[in-house]
Amino acid sequence: MTVWEVVAVWAAGVAAGAINAVVGSGSLITFPTLVAVGIDPIVANVSNNVGLVPGSFTGAYGYRAELRGQRARLARLGVASAIGAAAGGVLLLYLDPDVFKVVVPVLIGLACVLVVLQPKLNGWLAARREHAHPHGGMALWLGVLGAGMYGGYFGAAQGVLLIGLLGAFLDEGLQRVNAAKNVLSLIVNGTAAVLFTLIAEVDWWAVLAVALGAMLGGFLGAKVGRRIPAPVLRGVIVVVGVVAIVKLVYG
């Protein structure tokens, strides 16, 4: 890559890191940028995933206050994220990419609906709290497993999927749900990154540029995202989800 291409990728990394910390879908910025500078799509997808890991870490760290009391829950759900991410990474390397083209927009659309309905769903669950699992039960575990598979395969809008799932099954405020989403996204990206580093072709210059940008963006995004009122954040999530669907279907 030329110097200007590296700068463009770095800038995309900053934007992606910030968006991932607040909502998710940062890959919709970095992945097309990497392809635009001439990197093979599969290599770009792999390199993008590896490069976004540091940004996932800074985003999760920025939400550390909202993570208090969620250790047991995230340990349980983190296992599902890791298993799903490993499976999704293998699918990326060995499965026809066209397989997910129909399914992915539907999943993102469903996640947006869950985000919009979260207050009503939380009320419904609260009325049945004595029967609800504090960590979401097996249904949420399986949902997080599926989101991890998607995240390991491509990753764009996995944050929207996770927020929709966590918000629907957990009796928590949106900011604490978003904090949990950041940790699970970190686990997904980190697991897939280890797999890709071992068995896939990686463009390490692209990784470095994305990583440096995403670290800064994740830190800034967390500072801003924690101050956004829940209704506004919910609206942002839905808008990003719709943009993701349009981008994946018509992009």
N, C-alpha and C positions, 0 to 999 in steps of 0.2 A: 504494500500500500504506500501511496505517496503521503507526504506530511499533511496535506489538506484532507486526504481521505481519513487519516488517523484522527485528525481534529474533528471531522464530521462524526466519526464513530464514537469518539469520546463525548461529544455533545449529546448524541443520541443516548449514550449510556447515562448521562446525568438526568435527562428527561425520563428515561425508563426507570431508573432507581427511585426517583421521586414518585412517579405514578404507581409503581409496585408497592411502595410503602403506604400509600393512601388507599389504593383500590386494587391494583393488579393490571395486567395487560401491557406492561412496559415492553414486552417482546414485539408488540405491534409497531413499535418505533425502531428498536435495534435490529430486529431480523431483516426488515426490508432495506435498512441502511447498509447492512453487511452485504446483502445480495446486490445492492446498487453499486457498491464499490468493486464488484467483480468476484466475490467469493461464491463458490458452489453452494447451492441452497442447503444441502445436507450438512456440509461443513459449517456453513453459516449458522444453522440451527444448533449444532453441537457447540460451536464456539460461543454463541450467544448465551446458551445455558450455563456454560462454565464461567463466562465473564460476569454474569449477573449474581453469582453467589455472594461476593463481598457486599454488594448492594442489599441483598436480602438480609445479611447479618446486621448491617448498620440500621436498616429499617426496623428489624425486630428489636434491636437494642434501644432504639428511640422510643419504643412502646413498653419499656420494661416496667413502668409504673402500673400499666393496665394488665400486665401479665401476672401480678401477684395473686396467689391463690389458685393458679391454673396449672401448676406443675404436674399433678397426677393426671389431669385430663389430657395435657399435651403429651405426656409420656405414652399414654394409651393410644391416642390418635396419631402420634408420631410414628408408631410402628406401622400403621396402615399407610401413612404417607411414604415411608421408606420402601415398603414392599411394592406399592403401586408405582413409585418412581422407577424402581429397577425394572419392573415389567414394561413400563412405558418406554424406557430407554432401549430395551431390547427390540420392542416393536418398531421404534424409529429406524433402527439399523437393518431390520430384516423384513419389514412389512411394506406393502405398497402404500405410499402416502395418501393415495386417493380414497382409501378405506374410510378415513375419518372426516372426509369433506362434508358428508351429509349429517353425520352425528354431532360434530362439534358445535355448529350453530344452534342446534336444538338444545344442547346442554347449556350453552350460555344463555339462551332465551329463558329456559326454565329457571336458571339461577337468578336472572333479573326479576322474574315473577316472585321468587321466594324472598328476594330482598324487599320488594314492594310490600309483600304480605307479612313481613316479619313481625310488626307490632301485633297484628291480629293472631298470628300463630303463637307468639310468646304468651299472649293472654289466654289462648286456648290451652297451652301447655301448663301455664301457671295454675289454672283451675283444676288440673289433674296432676299436680306436682307430686302427690304421694305415690303416683304410679310411674312417674317419669324417672329416667336414669340421669344422674347429675352430669354424666359425661356424654349424654346423647344416645346411649345404648348401641346395640348392634347395627341399627339402621344408619346411624351417623358414621360409625366405623367403616361400614361398607361404602358409604357415600364418599368418605375421605379417601378410601382405597381407590375408588374410581377416579376421583379428582387427581390423585397422585399419578395414576397411569396416564391420564391426559397431560399432566404437567411434565412428566418424563418424556412424553412423546413430542410435545410442541411447547406448551406452557402459556401461550398467550391467553389471557383472561382466566387463568386458573384461580386467580384471586377472587374474581367475581363468583366463580363456582363455589369456592370455599366459604366466602361470606354468606352466600345464599344457603348453603348447607348448615353451617354453624349457627347462623341466625335463626333458622327454622327449628333446630333441634335443641338449642341451649337457651336457658332462661337468663340471658345476659344482655347488657347494653351493647350498642353497635361498636363503640370504641374498644371494649374488651374482646368482642368478636373479631374486630380488625387486628388487634394485637395477636390473638391466637392464629389468625390467618397468616400473619407475617412469619411466625415460627414454623408453621406447617409448610409454607412456601419455601422457607430456608432448607428444611429437611428434604423436600422434593428436589430442589435445585442442587443441593449438595450431594445427594445420593446419585442423581443422574450424572453430575459432573465427575464423580469418582469413576463411574462406569465408562463414561465417554473418554476420560483420560487414559483408561487402560486398554480400550478396544476400538476406539474410533479415531479418525483423522481430525486434528484440532489445529486451527490457525492461531498460534499463540500471540501474535501481534494484535489480532482482533480481540482476543481474550483480554490482553493487557489494557487496550484502549477502552473496552466496555467496562472492565472492572474498575478502573480509576474513575470513570464517570459515574458508574452506578453507586460506588461508595459515597461520593459526595451527594448524589441525588437522593439516596436512601436516607441519609442523615437529615437533609433539608426537608424531604417529604414527610418524615416522621414528625418533625417539629411543627409543620403546618397542619398535617392531618389530625393531630391530637386536639387541635383547636377548632376543628370544623364541627358545627352542631350536627346531631344525628340526622335530622331530616334533610339537611343540605348534603351530607355525606351519602345518604341513601340515594338522593337524586344524581349525584356525581357517579355513583356506582352503576346506576341504570343507564345513564348516558354512555359511559365507557363500554358497558356490555353491548348496547345497541351498535355503537361504532365498531366494536370487535366483530359482531355478526356481519355487518355490511362489508367490512374489510375482508373477512374470510370467504364470504360468498361471492363478492364482486371484485375483490382486489387481484 
